[in-house]
Amino acid sequence: MFSLLTRKKRFGDPWIGHPQLNRGFALHRRRMQLAEGLCRWRRWLVGPQGSALPSAALSALARDGCVQIPDFLPPAAFAALREEVEQAVVAAGRVRAPGRNHRPGYQRKRPFAGGFDRFDGGTLNRFLAIQPSSMPHAARVCADSRLTACSRAVIGLPHRPANTDIYLTVHGEEARTPDLQKVLHRDTFFRALKFWLFLRPVSPEDGPFVYVPGSHRLDRRRLEWEQAMANAAIATRAMPNVGGSFRIHESDLGGLGLPGPVSFSCSENTLVVADVLGFHRRGDALPGRQRLALYGWLRPYPFLPVPW
């Protein structure tokens, strides 16, 4: 029973996936509503975040659930950051050359000195830890007050610099080992934050981030869809929905009153921030194409009533 008051989302759990409580009591929907109420309370306690970010960016984040902020760093600071990160990527490649995966689905982490690899189907996700002593420019960006402003605006909690990595994405061959992250989905049942400060330009061929504007809003239709998806996951035990990261077909967005997804191709030195309660995916890409970013995330304890 105590799992109901955790961030746990898997419907294989006997309480979260309790058939009677979900069908008769709309348990999943009520968990979402409780988490949403406490998130709004935290945001109200911290107040407006306009001192660090332009009001237009915060308005877009609140309205759409996702915002793109170009020219995030001054040119000299960005150049120093990019050089530092590119050197780290080259050094990691000497430790472990990027490999390939031919197994479907999510794969386990493959740790190595300074980071780890994880495959989503054929897509390689390489994460490198940011060491302040050897990566002072990256560490400085991790502590940027604008990231905390974004985080507080979405979930009412500050950004944690430790929750930031260097993130290299190398796209694989989709025909044989499809990447489930390239299917529209939402991450979990409560608001969570992700951001990418892109260090190279992201063209349509590089698999840009894709987001459905406004899909972070929990209106009646969305909540009804959530409960229906929960009931189906409990009944069928079909992955990946039974894991709690619900997938949605683009053709079903209109039934929820939502527009089509937007692809965030961008220039280097662009920050993309997203509330990943909204529907999103990794964009389609040519095999072998790469994205490089500073990547941050915060998936908080959803039932926290205080903003710290």
N, C-alpha and C positions, 0 to 999 in steps of 0.2 A: 504493500500500500504506500509506503514511503516514497516509492519511485514516482508517484504522481506529483510530488513537490520537488522534483529534480529537473535538470535539463534533458533527461533521458527522453528519447522520441521513438524508439523502436516498438512497433506494435506486436512484436514477439513477447514483450513483457506481459505477464499475466494480468497486471492491473491497467497499464496503459492500453493494452489491447483487449480489455475485458469486453466480451461481446454484449452482454446485457446492459452494462453501464453505458456503452457507446450507443446502442440502439435505443434504449429507453430514456437515458439521462443526457445524451449528447455530450459525453465526457470529454472527447477531444476538443469540441467547440468551447466548452467551458474552461478547459485549461488555457486555450488561446486567449479567451476573453479576460481571464484573470491576469495572465502575463501582460497583455496589452494595457490593462488598467494600471498596473504597477509601473510599466514603462512610461506611460503618460504622466503619472505622478512624479517619477524621477525627473522627467524633462521639465515639469512645472517647477520643481524645487530649484533646479539649476538656472532657470530663466533663459532669456535670449542669449544667443551666441554670436551676436553681430560684431563684437569687438575684434575678432581675429579674422573672420572671413567676410567677403562682400555679401551684402544682403541678398543680391540676386542669386548667388550660389546657394545660400541657405534656403531661399524660397523655392528654388528648383529642386533641391533635395527633399524638402517637405512635400512639394506638389507631386513630383515624379518618382521619388524613391531612389534616384540616381542622378549624379551631376558630374560634368566634365569641366575641369579647371585648367586651362592651358597656361603655359609659362609660370608654373608653380614656383620655381626657384629663380633667382637672378642668374643671368647667363654664366657668370664666373663660378658661382656656387654649383650650378648644374654641371658644368664641364668638369670640375674637380670630382664631383660625386660619380659621374659616369666613368671617368678614368679609373677611379678606385674600384668600382664594381666590376668593370670589364677585366681588370687585372685579377680580381678574385675569381671570376668565372674561368679565366684561362688557367689559373693555379688549380682550381678544382678539377678541371679536365685532365690535368697531369696526374692527379691522385686517382681519379676514376673517369675513364672516357664514357661519354653518354652511350648507354646500351640500347637494346630494343626489347620489346615484349611482344609475345605472340599469343598470350592468354587473354581471354575476354574478361571484362569486369575490373573492379578495383583490386590492385595488388598491394602487398605489404610494403612497408618502408624498407629501403635498402640503405642502411647507415654507412657513412664513410667519414673520415676525419674532416670535420668542419661542416657537415651537412648530411643530407640524405636524398635519395631518389625515390619517387613513387610513380607508378604507372597507372593511368586511367585508360584501360585498353592499350592502344598503341601510343598514346600521348605520354611523353616523359615530363614529369614535374620535378625539377631539381631545386631544392631549397638549401641555401647557404646561410649559416648563422652570421650575424653581424657582431664582430668583435670591436668594441669601442677603441681599444688600444691600437689596432691595426687598420681600422676603418673609421676614422674620426668624422669624415664628411657624412657617411651614412648614419652614424650614430647621432649626429647633429640633426639630421632630417627626422629621425625617429622621435625626437623630442620636440618637434615643431608644434607650437600651440594651436595651429590651424587644424592639425589632425585631431586634437582633443575637442576642438569646436565641432568638427564633423561628427565625432563619436557621441558627444553629448546631445547634439541635435537629433541623432537617430535613436539612441538607446538610453540617454540620460546618464551616461557613465564616461569617465575619461579614457582616452587612448592609453594603452600601456606600451611603452617603447619596446619592451621585450617581446611583444607579439608582432614583430616585424622581421622579415627575412628578405634576402635576395632571392628572387624567384625567376628561374629560367624555364620556359615552356618550349618543348620541342614536339611538334605535331607529328603523329604517326600516320600509318595507312589505315583509313577508315573502313575499307571494304572487308578486310580480314579481321581486324580487331577494333571495332567501333568504340568510341569514347562516350560513355554515358553522360559526361559533363557537357556534351554538345546537344543534349536534349533539354528543352525548357523545364526548369524545376525551381522549387524554392528550398532553402537549406533546412529549415527547421520550423517549429510551430511558434516561435517568438522572434522578435526583432534582433537582428545581428548585423554587424558591420564588416564590410571588406573594402579595402582600397588598394589601388595600384598606381604607383608613380612610374610611368613608363620611361625607360632610359633609351629606348630606340623608337623610331616611328612605328606605328602599327597600321599596316595597310589592310585592305579587305582580304588579301591572300594570307595574312599572318594570323588569322583567327581572332579578330577583335572581340572584346566583351560585348555581349548582347543582353539587352534588358527590355522588359515590357513596362513602359511608363505607367505609373499609377497602380501597378499590381501589388504594391505594398499596403494598400488600404484594406482594412477589414470591414467591408460592408456586408449586408445581409447575404448577397449572392455568393461572396467569397467564403463566408463562414458556412453556408449550406454546402458548398462544394467541398470544403475541407472535411466536414463530417461525413459526407458521402464517400470521399476518398478513404477516410479512416475505416469506415464500415467495410468497404470493398477490400482493403488491405488485410483486415482481420479475417474476412471470410475466405480469401484466396491464398493468403500467405505468399503472394507473388512479389519477388524482388523487382526493382529496388523500392517500391512504395512501402512494403512492410517495414523497411528500415527507417521510414519517417520523412524521407526527402521526396515529396510528391512530385511526379512528372505530369506535364500537361501538353497536349498537342496544340500547335498554333491555331488549328481550326476551331478549337474550343474556347479561345480567348473571347470571341464576340459574345458568347453566352454569358460571360461574366461582366460584360460591358467594358471590355478592355480593348485597346488598340493593338496593332501589330507591334512586334518587337523592333527596337532601334539598335543598330550596330554602332559601336563607339570606336571607329577608326580615328586615329589621332596622331598628332606630331609628338616628337620626343618632348620631355619635360611637361607632360600633361598628367594631372592627377584625376583619376576616376574613382568616385566614391559611390558605394551602393548599399542600400538596405536589402539584405538578401532574404528577407521574408517575401520580397517581390520575386516574380518569375524572371529567371535569367539563364544564360548558358554561355559556354565557351563557343566562340564563333567557328564556323567551318574554315578550313585552311588547307593549303597545299602541303603534302607530306614533306617533312624536313624543315618547314618554316619555323621561325622562333619568335618568341616574345621575351623581353627582359624588363624586369620591374623591381622596385621595392614594393613588397606586398605586406599589408597589415590586416589584421582581423581581430574581432572581439565578439565572441559568442558568450554572453554573460549568463550568470545564474538568473533565470527569467523572473523569479518571484522575489527579487531583492527590492525592498521598499525605499532604500536610501541611495543617493547618487554618488557613492564612492565604493 
